[in-house]
């Protein structure tokens, strides 16, 4: 005989467990158990991760949740009930129930369900009574056996042959009293019993760490004598043999765990994508409509870029038509036209509603279809941007457009999508916060009641860098290691912190991810929200929602788009007064001498991506004089290229201090814009295509392999490259050197599509600074007027470029920074510390009505 744990909280319960999924499944295997249920409190956050981990180890995963059921009379009473998904219908019902608990049942941040809700979603669900913390247990411990019997009979009708009286022996208060009464009730009314151990930690020695986690969540110290202790040291993940021994007097309670495990058969479909449907005109297929609007979009773009009446126009457009056909065939073949149409639709809506949209971001700028549909504003052929870097026909994966919107109006676009596709089909995505090194040290110090100064000193010894761990800190910080070895209090604190580090502790909202589902979202993921039903997010994180087939759209906020928008509006007011046509920032020439003069002088304070001190130094060394150089600047100013000597090589070649050499004559066209240096990932792909006959899809696979540096995959790719190069009459020695060179640069290579798109935003900001400095700096100052340090820096820059800065003036200043003419910036009243917006609005309103003070 074996045993199955049917009630278990993981770290994703957030409140009371130190069980990590990666440790849980191996422990289940070692404990001789064939299956396990994960029943987190109020949520199913970790369900996909749990399912994958269990299936990978040959363990049967059972989905469940620990819900709190509201008492019908006393609102302060909440009873635990364990709901297990018997089949896929049960899984959908539990998903609906837990989503409803957040959307309609939250009180003081705690979601609860009502009896009627449970009754409505009981099909396909097996229920455990909740032990002494359930409603039946509460009545038994209150001595009200009649009420306990009525409650048990009610639930056994709601869950016919699917309701079990839960028994536990974990050494907690009143547990044995409850157990005897519960067994008596079960025998009297022919109800099955089931044993659970309600684990909260993996091994018996994990109790102290678990108690620390509970205290961190509840705000107590470990030594607080008033703290109510809800858990015991027996709530570890007992093995099958231990549980059989513990319940040897009630063998049915063990047998029923196996029976329930056999009855629970839920499957998750992973890796299949479910795209929302885009409304298509009658009489057309989605693919036909997609081709039609893409071709029309390209026609419009070509008319903007070229003289369509010119004799050579047919020859000029030929590569565009060929590229469009290739992309359309791939997109339709992969089944993604709806994705492109949806993105094009909400971007067009944003543009129609005066919401600035970025020219592109990430590899999506390499698609001509995206350019034709006005998803992006970078012409990919001109800059050798590759579609296969975005969507590889040889590696099926979802397209992923990251779209930048004006920071202030991004939420309006998300609201439009929710209105268009239905609010029940649109949500944002959850993120999980974990106990990071510095924070967990401070938390543990607090619950150990250590003095603040003592804890602060230890926390400050942990190096401040991304992904820092305590183990790494002990290696990198000699002072911390010395304290750890010599001071018992420090050792106790850090050892306890190490046991908790990395545990999930809270939830947040993904910066830009938005889901659009083909049917109601709860068909795919449970939902989480704030009390009152606002800010709905999926309970699965971005990786897990994609695994269950939902498509993620990234709506990102970019402050510089807001700055450009404000500056252009100010410029157009000034131009209107002079009777000039409005400025269209998307139509400015990319070879403007004044802009490059300002750029080469490194007067790039407030210029997007080019304003840091290090970047200014690089600009002064490089002297960029064409737009391609700005694209390269964005790609090169990163730790890898800077430390590898690649930047020095690039600068010296551009300035003629070093010879521009190409690894092979056939590569001159590809490497000419970067003076023979491999800077971009796209160049690695093109080299493989030209020298070794790779398809661009295959070349993308090569690029990925080089980035991951897996020896086996690299050997395989080297053989393919060498064979292809030999067929193209490339000398073996030269081919070997080029492959090694590609492998080296692939480590530092940057996505040119992203660089080009962001370089365009950089160029637009420097163009505005060169031609309309007052309007631009007023916008920049307004965007950061809450940050006094930045305001001081920008005001100083205004003076350096010859602008007069008018101090705060009750008769001249507006709430934001403004400009009266092209030579001055008027200080915004909103930047005055301590001056509230509501008070200032009254002053400005009075001035508007009755004139100057």
N, C-alpha and C positions, 0 to 999 in steps of 0.2 A: 504493500500500500504506500501511496505517497500523499502529498498535501499541496494545496494551492492557496497562496495569499490572495484574498479577494478584497481586502481593504488596506490601502497603502497610500500615504501622502509622499509625493516627491518634493524636491526643492521648489517646483513650480507652484506649490500651494502658497508660497511666499511667507507663510506665518509660522510654521512649526516643523519643518523637516529638513534634514541634511542629506537626504538620499538623492544622489545624482544618478541619472539614467545610465551613464557609462559604467558606473560601479554596480548598479542594481542587477543588470542582466547576467553578468558573470557570477554574481553572488547567488542568483536563482539557479543557475546551472550547477554551481558547486554544492548548493543545498539539496540537490536531487529532486527538483520540482519541474514539472513539464510545462507549466503556464504561470502567469502572474497577472493580476489586475492592477492598474494604476487608477486610483480614485482621488484625485486632488480636490481640495476644498474649493467649491464654487466654480472651478474652471477646468478646461481641457487644453491648457497652454502647451503642454509637452507631448500631446498625443501622437503627432507624426514622428517625432524623434523616438518616442517609446516604441512605436510600431516598427520602425526601421531597425532599431537596435535589437528588439526581441526576435524579429524574423531572421536577422543576420546570424543569430546564435541558435536558431531552431527552437525557440521558446514561443509558446502560443500567447499572443498579447490579448488581454481582455480590457475593453474600454469601459470606463466607469467614471462616476463623479460622486463626491460627498456633498450632498445639498443640505441646506438648512430649511426646514419646513416650519412655517409660522403657525403658532398655536391660534386656534380660532377664537379664543376668548381673551387670553392674556398676550398682548402684543410684545411683552418683554421676553416671552418664552420662545426659543427656537430649538427645534429638535433635529438631530442628525439623521439622515437616511442615505443609505448607499444604493445607488442605481447603477446596474450593470447592463451593458448593451448585449442583448441576446442575439441580435441579427442586425442587418443594415437598417431595417425599419426602426428598431430600437435606438440605433445610433443617431438617426435623424431626429427622433423624438427627444432624446436627451439633449442634442444640440439645440433644438428649439427651446426646450425648457430652460437650459442654463443661459441662453441668450436673453430670454424673456426676464429671467431673474435680474440680470443687469439693467435691462432697458426699462422694466416696470416695477421691480421689486426691491430696489436699493433703499436702505434707510441708514443714514450715517455711514455710507460707503460699504455697508455689508449687504450683499445680495441675498434675498431669501425667496422661497417659492411658497405657493399656497396649495392647500390640499386639492382644490379644484384643478389647478394647473397640472399637478402630478397625475390626477385621474385622466385628464384630457390627453396626456402624452405617455400613457402606460403601456401601449402596445409594443411588443418586442423588447420589453424591459424586465429584468429580474431585480427584485428589491430585497435588501437586507435591512433589518429593523433598526440598525444604528446602535445596538447594544444598550448599555445603561444611559447613553446620551440620546437615544431615540424616544419617541413619544410613549411607546409601550414600556420601555425601561423607566422613564420618568414616573409613570403611573404605578409601576410595581414598587419602586423605591419609596413612593409616597404612601404605600400601603393600600392603594386603591386598585384591587385586583379586578373588580367589575369593569372599571374604566379601561384597564389594560386589555382585558378580554375583548371589549367592544372595539377598541382601536385595532387590535390584531385581526379581528374578524373583518373589519372594514377594509384593511389593506389586503387581506387575502382574497377579498372579492374584487378589488381593483387589479390585483396581480394574481389571477387564478393559477394555482400550481407554480407560482413564481415569487412567492413571498416567504422569506426565511427569518426565523428568530435568531439573532446574532449573539454568540457567546464568546466571552473573552476571559483570559486569566493572565493579567499583566500586573497584578499586585496593586491595583489602584483602589481607592476608597469605595466601599460598598459593592465591590465587584462580585464577591462570592455570594453575598445576599441576593444581588440581582440574578446571578446565574441560577441559583436554586429555584427562585420564583419563576424565572423564564422557562426552565426545563419543565417545571410543574405545569405551567400554562400551555406549553407546546404539547405535552402528553395529553392533557385534558381536552384539547381542541384539535388534535391530530395535525399540528403544524410542524414542518421540518425545521431542524436547527442546523446552524453552521458555525464553525469555529473561525475566528479571525484573531490576529495578534496586533492589528492596528499599528504597523511599524512606522517609525519616524526616523530611524537611523539604521545603518547596515549591521554594525557589530555592537556587542554589549558595551564595549569601551567607548562608544560614540555618544553616550548619554550626556556627558558634560558639555560637549560641543553643541549638542542639540539644545540643551537648556540655555546656553549662551545665545543661540539663534533666537529662541523664544523671547528672552529678555531684551535683545536688540529690537525686536519687532514691537514688543509690548511696552517698552520704555522703563523697565525695572533694572535694578542691579542684582547680581547673583546672590548677594548676601542679604537682600531685603527680606526681613522676617514676615512682612505683611503680604508677600507675594503668594498667591494661590497657586499650588503646584498641580497642574492638570495631567502630568505625564509621569511615567515610571521608567526605571532602568531596564524593565523587561520588554519594552516596546522596540526591540531590535528585530532584524529580519531572521527569525528563527528558521532552522533547517526543517525539512519534512520530518525527520526522525524526532526532533525536539517537540514539534507540535503533536505528533502521534503519541508521544510519551505523556505530554501535558494533558491530553484529552483521552487517555486510554480508558477512562470510565464512561466516556460518551463517544464511542467510535463513529456513530452516525454523523456527528458534527464534523469529523474529518472526511468521511466518505462523501458527504454532500459538497465539500469544496471541489472534489474531482467531478462530481455529477454536474455542478454548475459550470465548471470549466468546459466540460464536454458540450453543454447546451449553448455556450456563448461562441458564436461563429460570425464575427464581423470582419469584413475585408475593406481595405482602403485601396482605391485605384490611384496609383501614383504614376506621374510622368505623362499622363494624357491631358492635353490642353483643351479648355472649354472657352472659346471666344464668344464675347457678346455679339449679338446680331446688329448689324448696321442697317437702317431702313434703305431699301433699294427700290428704285422706280419699277413699276409693274412691267412685266414682259422682258426683264433683263436678269441675268444671273449676277451674283456678286462679282465674279471674275470679269464679266463683260463690262459692268458699270465701272469697276476699278480701272480697267484698261482705258475706257472712254475718258474718265476724268483726268487720268494721268497724262494721256496724249494731249488733251485740251490744255492742261496745265503747262506742259512742255512748250506748246505753241505760243502761249502767252509769255513765257519766260524768254523764248528765242526772239520774240518781237521786241522785248525790252533790251536785249543784249546786242542784237545785230540788225543791220539793214536788210530786211527780208527781200527787198527789191534788187539787191546787189547780184551781179552775175555769178559770183562764186558762193552764193548762199546755200545752194543745194549741196555743195561740197563741204561747206562749214557745218551744216546740220547733220551730215551723215553719221559721224561718231556718236552724236547725241541720240539719234534714232536707234542705232545699233545697241548702245548701252541701255536705253530704256527698254527695248525688247528683251534683252537678257535679264534685266531686273524683274520685269513683269512676269516673265516665265518662271523665275525662281520663286517669287512671292506667291503667285497663284499655285505653283506646284507644291509649295509647303503649306498652303492653306491659310495664309496670313493677310489676304487683302482687306478683310474687315478691320484688322488691327490698324492698318495705315489709314483707312477711311475714318475711323473713330478719332485718331490723333489729329488728322487734318481738319476734322469738323470742329473739335474744341479749340484748336489753335486759330482757325478762321473766326470763330465766335469771339475769342479774346481780342483779335485784331479789330473786328467790327465794333467792339464795345470799349475801345480806347484802353485796352490792357496791353502794355508792352510785352512782347515775346522775344526771347533770345534768338540769335541766328542759328543756333544749334548747340549741341553738347554731346560729347562722346562720339562713338563710331557712327552714329546715325547720320552725321553730316556727310558721310561718304556715299549716300544713296542719291541717285539722280531722281528717282521716283519721289523721294522726300522733298527734293528741291522743286520738282514740278508741282507737287501738291501744296507747296508753301509751308511745309513742316519745318524746313531749314532754309537758310538764305545764303548758303555757301555753294557756289557752283563747283561740283566735285571734279569735273574733267580738267578744269583750269589748274587745280592744285594737286592733281594726281591722287585724289582720295578714292579709296577702294570700297566698293559695295561689299565685297566678301569679308572685309574686316568687321562689317556690321552684321551681315546675314550670310552664313556659310552654307551653301547647298549640300556640302559633304558632311556637315555636322548639325543635325536637326536640333535647333534650340530656338526659343522664342525671341523675336526681335525685341529690343528694349530701348525705346526712345527716352532720353532724359530731357525734359523740356523746362527751360528757365522762363519764369514769369516775373513781372514786377512784384516785389515783395508785398506791397500793400494790397494788391488786388488778386493775388493767387487764389485766395479762398473763394472769390467770385466765380472763377473757372471751375473749381471743384463743385460748387453749388450748381452751376449750369449742367455739369455731367450728371449730378444726382437727380436734377429735375428732368433731364432728357431720358435717362435710362431707368429711373425709379429709385427712390431713396432706399428701398429694401434690397437693391442690387448694387449699391455703391457704398464703399467705406474706405477708411484709411487703414494702415497696417500697424500692428502692435510692435513694440520693441521691448526687450527685457534688460533691465539694469542689473548688474552683478556687484557683488561685494569686492571692490577693487582694493589693491594693496594699502594705500594710505588710509582710505575710508574705513576699512575693516579694523585696522590698528586703532583708530580713534574710537570706533564702536566698541571694541573689546575692552579698551582702556576704561571707557565709561561704565560698562556693566561690571567691571572688576573694581569699580570705585577708586581707581588710581587718580592722583592729582592731575589736573589739566596740564600743568607745565611739564610734568614727567612724560605724559603721553605725547604732547606736542613735540617734545625734543626727539622722541623715537620716530614719530611720523615724518619729521623734517629730514631725518637721515635717509629716508627712502628716496632714491633718485627720481626726479620729476621727468618722466618720459613715457611715451605711449606704450601700452602693453607691459608695463613694469609689474613684476610679481615679487612676492616676498622672498621666494627662493633666489631669484635673480638679484634682488637687493642685498641679500646676505653675502652674495659673491662679489658684488660691485662696490659695496660700501664697507670699507674696513672698520670704520667707527661703529657701525651697526653690528657687525660680526663680533667685535670686541665686547660690546655691551651684552650681546646675546650669550656669549661664552662666560662672562664674568658676573653678570647680575641675575639673580634668580627671578626677580620680579619681571625683568625684561624678557627672560626666557619663557616664563609662564604666559605673558601677554602674547608674544610672537607665536608660540606653539599653538595657542588657542586660535589666534588669527589665521594661522596657516590652515587649520582644519575647516575654517569657514570661507576662506578666500575663494572667490569665483562663483559662489552660490548665487542663484537668482534671488534678488531682493525686492524689486519693484518693476512696474511696467511703465512704458511711455508710448509715444506716437512716432512712427517713422517720419523722417524729415519731409519726404515728398511722395512716398508710395501711395497710390490710390488703386483700389480694386474695382473692376466693373464685371459683374457676374451675368451670365446668360439667363439665370433664373434667380430666385431669392437667395441671398448670400448664405443663409443657414443651411442650404442644400450642400454647401461646400465647407463652411467653417463656422464654429460658434462665434458669437460676437461679444465684445466687451465695451462698456461705455462708462462715462461719468454718471454720477447720480443725477437723475432727471432726464436721462436718455440722450444727452448731447455727446458730441465727439465720438461717434461710433467707430470702433476699430475691430479688425479680425482678431480672434484669440490666437491664431497661428501667425508666426513671424514671417518675414518676407520669403525665406527659403521654403518654409512649410506650405505657405499658400500657393507658391509656384508648383510645389510637389503635388498638391492635390488638384492642380489644373487651372487655377485662377490666373488671370493675366494682370500683371502689375504695370501701371502707368506712373511714371515719375513726374510729379508737378513740383518743381523746385523754385524757391524764391531767390532772386538775385537782386541785391540792393542796387547794383550799378545800372540795371535797366530802369529802375525808378529814377535814379539820378539823371540818366540820359533823357528820360521822358520829361522830367521837371525842367531841365535845361532847354530842351527843344521848345516846350510850351512858352517859356520866357522869351526865347529868341524870336519865336513867331509873333508874339505880341509886339515886340520892338520892330520887327520887319513889317508888320501890318500897319503900324503908325507911319512908316516910311513909304507905304504903298508897294512893298516888295512881295514877291510870291513866297508862300510858306516853305520852310526848310524841310526836306525829306531826308532824314539821317541815313536811310538805306541807299540813297543815290549819290552819296558823296564820292569823289574820286579817290582811289586807293594809292595815288602817287603824289599827294599834295606836298609841295616843298616846305610850306610853313610848318606842317605837322612833323615832318622828319627833322626839320631844324630844331624844333622844341625837343623832340625825342633824343637827338644826338647830343643836345646840351644836358641831357639827363634831368630836365625839369619835369619830372613825371610824378611828383606828389599828387595824390588823388586819382592817378590814372590806373585803371583796372589792370591788375596783375603786374604792373611795372613800377610800383611805387616803393618797394622795400629798398633799404640801403644797399644790400647785396646786388639787387637787380640793377640799381643805378650804376654801380661800379661796373657790372657786366656790359651795360649799354655804352658806357664811356670807352670801354675797351673795344667793343665790337663796331660801334658807329653804324647802326642799322640804317640803310637808305632805300630799302624796298620792302614791300609788304611781306615777302617770303622770309625776310630777316626777323620780322616780328613773330611770325609763326614759329621760327626756330628758337627765339628767345623764350617763348612760353614753354617749349619742350625742353630746352637745355637747362633752365634754372631750377634744377632739382639736385638733391645730394649725390645721386649716382653719377650723372654726367660731370658734375663739378669736381668730384673726388677722383674720377677715372682719368683725368687729363684730356678727355674728349672735348671739353669746352675750349681749352687752350689751343688745341689743334684746330678747331673750327675758327676761332678768332684769328690765329696766325695765317691760316689759309686765305681768309677773307681779306686781310690787310696786305697780302702779298709777302708776308714774312716767311712763309713756308710754301713749297710748291703744291699746287692742286693736282693730286694724283688719283687715278681710278684703279681699283683692283683688276679691272678687265676693261678693254675698250668698249665692249657692249653695254657697260654700265654707266657711261658718261651721261646719257639723257636722264637717267634716274637720279644720279648723285650730284648733278651740276648745281641745282638750287642750294645744296648744302656743302658745296666746295669739296666734294669727294668723300665727306664724312657720313657714315650711316647714322642718322639722327632719329628716323621714324620707323615704327613697326611696318608701315606700308612699304618702305624701301626694302626691308628684309624679304617681304612677300614678293615684290617685283623682281628682286635679284634671283630668287628661286625660280620664278616663272621664266625669266629670260635665259638664264644660264643652264638650268637643269630641266626645263620643260614642265615644271609643275603647273597644274591649274591653279587659279588664285585661291580656290577653296582648299586645295591640298597645301598651298603655301601658307595659308592661315593655320592649318594643323601643324606645320613645321614651326611657325612662329610660336605657337602655344607650347610645343614640346621644348623649344629652346628656353622659353620663359620659365618652365617648370624644372628644367635641368634633370630630368629622370634619365639615368644612364642608358637603360634598356631602350627607351623610346628614341633617345638621341642617336644611338648606334643604328637603329632601324632607319631613321631619317637620313643619317649620313650616307648609308648604303644607297638609298633612293637618289639622293642628291648627286653622289659621285657617278652613278650609272647614267643619270640624265645629262650631267655635264660632259661625260665621255661621248655620248651620242651627239652633243653639240660641239664636239671638237675642242673642248676646253682641256688644257694640259692637266694631268693628274695633280701635280704639285700645286699649280695655281688654284685648282678646284678645292683642294684640301685647305689651303690658306684662306680662301674666300669663305668656306664653310665655318672655319674657326673664327674668322672675323665677324661673320653674321652672328654666331653663337655668343661672342663677347658683347656685341652691340645690342643684341636682343634683350640682354639683361637691363640695359639702360634706355632702350628705344621707347619712344612715346607715340601715342596714337595721334597721327597727324590731323585726322578729322576733328578731334577735340581741340588740338592746338590752333587749327585754322579758324574754327568757330569762335574761340575765345580771343584770338588775335584780332578778329574783326571788332569785337566789343572794346578791346583795348584801343584799337585804332580810332573808333568812333569817339571815345572819351578824349584821346589826345587831340583829335581834330577839333572838337568843341573847345578844348582848352586853348588851342592855337588861335581859333577864329572868334570865339565868343567867351573869353575867359571869365567875364563878370557873371554871365548867366550860368556857366558851368560851376564856378566856385560857390555861387549862392546855392545851387542844388546840392553840391557836395557837403557844404556846411549844414544845410537843412537836414540831410540824411543822418548826420552824426551829432546833432545839436545837444543830445543828452550826455555826450562824452566831452567833458571840458578839456581834457588833454588834447583830443583830436581837434577841437575847435581852435585851440591856441596854435597848433601846428598849421592848420589850414589858413588861419588869419595871417600868420607870418608868411605863408606862401603867397597869399594875395598881394601882400606888400612887395614881395620880391619880384613878382611879375608886373608890378606897376599899377595895381588896382588900389583905389582909395577905399578904405574900410570905414564906413560911417558908424560911430558908436550907437548903442541903443538910444532911440529917440522916440518919445511917445507920439510925436506927430509924423514921423517918417517911417518908423519900423512896422513891419507886419509880424505875424506870429512866426513865420519861417523867415529865413534869410532871403533877401530880395535884391533887385538891382533897379536903379532909376534910369541908368543909361549904360553904355558899354564900358564905362570907366570906373564904376563904383559898385561896391557891395554894401547893402544896409544890414546891420546886425539884426538878427531875429529876436523878438522879445521872448520867444519860447526857449532860448538858450540861456536866459538869465536864471541862475540857480534860485530856487525857492519861489519863483513866480509861477503859480498854477495856471493851467490851461483855461479853466473856467473863469478865473478872475481876468485874465488877459482878453478872453473873448468878449467880456462885458466892456472893457476899455476900447477895444477895436470897434465894437458895435456902436458905442456912443460916438466915437470919432467919425464913423461912416454916416451916422444920422445927422450930427450937428456940427461937423467940421472940426478943425484943429482945436486943441485945448489951449 
